[in-house]
Amino acid sequence: MTLIFQFCTILIICFIGEALYSIIPLPIPASIYGLVLMLICLRFNIIKLDKIEKAGDFLVQIMPLMFIPAAVGLITVWDSLRAILFPILITIVITTIIVMVVTGKSTELVMKMERNKKSERNNL
């Protein structure tokens, strides 16, 4: 029952993101609105992490299954993709490297900020 409640909480946040997408005339996907809303709720303790953690872990575990329909769809248009396969692969490699670098640098920054907070607390 806990997993169902946690999943419903996540779905409600996603629904609110969809509603915001309909209301706000910006070219931002509804999922981004939902992610930002979830971040705000978690950051300001509107929703406690332990109230959605199990459902979130479950969704992350099954995420690869969600890509199977998209992969099957690519197989059906393989003849069209073959002509542009090289530019697509180059784009995938470059963007993957960029994402890895930005993620690593962001993580380093957050870890440095946490260390600074700890050292400030220890100095007091």
GIZI-V885964 format. One record per run of one state. SS is the DSSP state (H for helix, E for strand, L for the rest). FROM is the first residue (numbers start at 1). TO is the last residue. Records with the same first field share a line. If there is no record, write none. Layout:
SS=FROM-TO  FROM-TO
//
This chain:
L=1-1  24-29  44-48  52-52  67-67  77-77  83-84  124-124
H=2-23  30-43  49-51  53-66  68-76  78-82  85-123
//
